[in-house]
């Protein structure tokens, strides 16, 4: 999966991530998942969220870094051509046995949102999957308000077969 650096949309380049990108990627991930955790607090309440998601920021940052460490070929960043600043990231994986490409952790920094970068990243991943001869692609996301922007971007990129999932909790 070695696609060269390329202009993703006017003014933005997509390239393979490097170790020096990981701090900024972690920052973008924390910014993006903050809205999801606000929604989670509304759904499950302060107490349950505080216990079950106590270290979510560190865990998300570590998960993104682990993906880069174990699968650097499946990790891209988007940088502004003018400044070189990383403004988005995209992780994905391939299951050759199932002929399935999976978009995993990804986010666009708040200051770069609304420029079509999310949809462009997903289309880039889909092109990668096609070039690998895969037959299917998937992405997972939540059904809550915190995931609304991501869901819209996935749909805009052509994801149109939904398999709803719910996680149920209770106090004991």
N, C-alpha and C positions, 0 to 999 in steps of 0.2 A: 504494500500500500504506500508507494512512494510517489505521491503527486508533488510536483514542484511548488514553490511559492507562487502565488498568483493573486491578482487583484480580485477580491471577492465582490465588492461593489465599488463604485467610484469613491476614491479616497481611502480605501481600506484594503489591506493585504492579509491573506490567510497563509500561515506557515506552520511548520512543525514547532511544537513547544520546546523550550530549552530550560535548563535548570534555573537560569537567572529570571525566567518568567514566573516561577512558581509562587513567589511572594505576592505578586500582583494578581495572579490567578486566584489565590486563596482569598484575597481581599474582595475580588469580584464575586466569588462564590458566597462569601458571608453576606455581602450586600444583597445579593439576589435571594438567598434563602431566608433572610430576615422577614420579608413580607409573608413567606410561607409559614414561618413560626408565629407571626402575629395571628394569622388565620388559625393555626393549631391551638393557640391559647383560647381563642374564641370558641372553638369546638370542644376541647377537652377540659378547659378550665386551667387556672393558674397552677393549682397544686399538682395535678397529673403531669402537665407539661414541664413544670419545674423538676420533677423527679425523672420522667422518662426522657427528657430532652435537655438535661442539665448542661451538657457539654457539646451541644450541637455545633457550635462554631468551630471548635477544635476538631471535632469528628469529621465535619464536612471538609475542612482544610486538609486533614490527613487523608481522607478518602480520595480527594482529587490528586494529591501528591502521589499516593500509592499507585493510582492508575498511570500516572506519568512514569513512575519508576519501573513498573512491570510491563507497560505497553506504550512506550514512547512513540511508536509508529501510529498509534491510534489517538493521538492527542494533538490538537491544533489550537493556535491562538490567532486572534485577529488584532492587527495593529493599525493605527492611523498612519497613513503614508506621510502626512505632514510632520508629525512629531515622533513617530516610532513607538508611541505609547500603546501598550496592550489594553484593549477595550472589551474583549470578549474571549471566551474559550469554548472548546467543543471536545468532548471525549466520546469515543465510540468503540465498538468491538464487533468481531466477526465470528459467527459460528458456522464454519464451513459444512459441517455435517448436516445442519438444518438449512443451509443456504440462506442464512439470516444475518443481516446487519442490524446492529442495535445502537441507537443514539443514547448515550448515558448522560453523565453530568455535563451541563453546559449553562452558560449565562452571558448576558451582556451588561456591562457597567451602566449604571443609571445615566451618566452623561452621554452615552452613545445609544441609548434606547430611542426607538421611533425612527430609525434610519434604515430599517429593513435588514439589519445584520442577523437577527435570529433566523428569519426565514432563509436568508442567503447561506448561513452556516448549514442549515438542515439540507438544503438543496445540494450543497457541496458534499456533505456526507452521503447523500443518496447517489450522487455521481460516483463517489468512491466505491460504494457498494456495487453499483452497476458495472464499473470497470473491473471489479473482482469477479464478475459473473454470478453474483448473488441473485436470488429470486424474490426475497422478501426483506422488508425493513420494519422495524418497530421502535417505539419510544414509549416510556412509561411516564405518567404524570398524575398528579392528584386531581380530584374533582372539586376541591374547595376553592374559595375565592382567591386564595393566595397563589394558586396555579393558573388562574384565568389567562394571564398574558402568555404563558408558555403554551397552553392548550391552543389558543388562537393562532400562535405562530406555527405550531405543528400542523394544524389544519390548513393554514395558508400554504404550507410546503407540500400538501397533498395527502397527509395522513387522514384517512377517512373511514377506517374500520375500527370501531371502538369495542373493546372488551372491558366493561366496567368491573371495578374491583372496590371492595370496601374493607377497611380494617375496623373491627368493633372492639371497644374497650368497656370495662366496668370497674367500679370500685368494689373491693372485697371487704 
